[in-house]
Amino acid sequence: MAHRSTIAAIASPPGPGARGVIRVSGPRAFELVRACASFDEGGALASRGAWRGRLHDGQGAQPVLVLAMPGPRSFTREDVCELHLCGSPPLLAAALARLVALGAELAAPGEFTRRAFESGRIDLSQAEGVLELVAAQDEAERRAATALLFGGLSQRLASLRARLFELRVLCEASLDFDEADTGHVPLEELRERARTVEEELEVALGWERERTRRTERPRVVLVGRPNAGKSALFNALVGGAALVSERAGTTRDALRGVWILPTLECELVDTAGESAEFLALEPEHPDRVAQRVGEHERLAADLRLRVYDAREAAPRESADELLVRAKCDRALEPGPGIQTSALERRGLEELALAVELALASRPTAAGSARELSERHVEALRRSRQRVAEGRALLEAEGPLDLVAESLRAALDALDAIAGHTSPEDVLDALFARFCLGK
């Protein structure tokens, strides 16, 4: 599908980092990048490859590595450029603003993946694999999403669909022939083919269930300064064995436990205390490593609980977090946040209720993955059911036109997984879940 506009977006995670990425896709991608960049050794994005130079963002120049990917051999099948820059948010914002000033449009959430889908580069189940991969929170989830992205389900369904289509064609062809005619297909052969297709649908259904077998618990992460009371609260909530000490930096690994809320379960994660002092350490230092682990958990959280010591000043409240005041048994004055005491087990029920209400008001990574899996499973079930109906008619020597109609409905169910028959509003809802730059 041809697109007249050229889109751009920051494609790297939010926040500072060693490297940031801006992705540009569309017919003017190379032109816009050439207009704001100069390249070493006189290069000018002449072909596919990596090009080093400097990007002029209107306020100054910054080093850039441009990966040039001419269409149709690109993710979107359009001309694509990736600009790898210093991962400073202000510098990335300035570079993106320059591209927009030159004529690029800001990409909508999921627009790069949608263009890949609309151009036939990937099918809908693979697009869903991109979404699951972005939301993956551990190695098991990453493997499951990768299997979907690289066509595990699509490959299985392609051969299955071919056999189902052939069976439908044979049924329809047999309507026009008597048993003595050359084009007639024996009823026993149709029954055997229907049985094989039904069995393969059952295998595909089992494979899809296995692929998405993962924890469906939302992830809640405790964050805050060292000695804020996170580990004591973790132990009180899940009956864990996190080390509790007055010494800063006791918690280094991310500790996990199942927290039972009023009507659901979640995974509670205790992380190392946040400290600028630790960030200044050498990268290999255990406390510095613990900070990186904690940052990963914070980014992957469905909900963060900002824990602070009731004897200290409260941190600034954030709309993305719940504020939890720990050790309130040691404080004389009230303070903001949910009041808790791990020692006296005070406020734990109130905290559980507040967390459940917060989770109910926002989509979680586990919830999105579950919705996608349910869509695939339901389509496979529907297809298997219609094949079973057709096979029952064949066993009863029923009308072949009714058999063919059941098989047509089974094909439609399979095609919905790949997106061939999905209505536009379904596609809009799916791609709206993506983050910018994907």
MOWOQUI-V67734 format. One line per field, one symbol per residue. burial: 1 if it has 16 or more other C-alpha atoms within 10 Angstrom, else 0. A space follows every 10 residues. Layout:
# MOWOQUI-V67734
burial = ???
This chain:
# MOWOQUI-V67734
burial = 0000011111 1100000001 1111111111 0110011110 0001100000 1111111000 1111111111 1001111111 1111111000 1101111111 0001111111 1111111110 1111111111 1111111000 1101111111 1111001001 1011101101 1111000000 0001101001 1011101101 1101101100 1100011111 1111111111 1111111001 0101000011 1111111110 1000011111 1111100110 0000001111 1011101101 1111111111 1001000000 1111111110 0000101111 1100011100 1100110010 0001110111 0110011011 1111111111 1111000001 1111111111 1111111110 0000000001 10011111
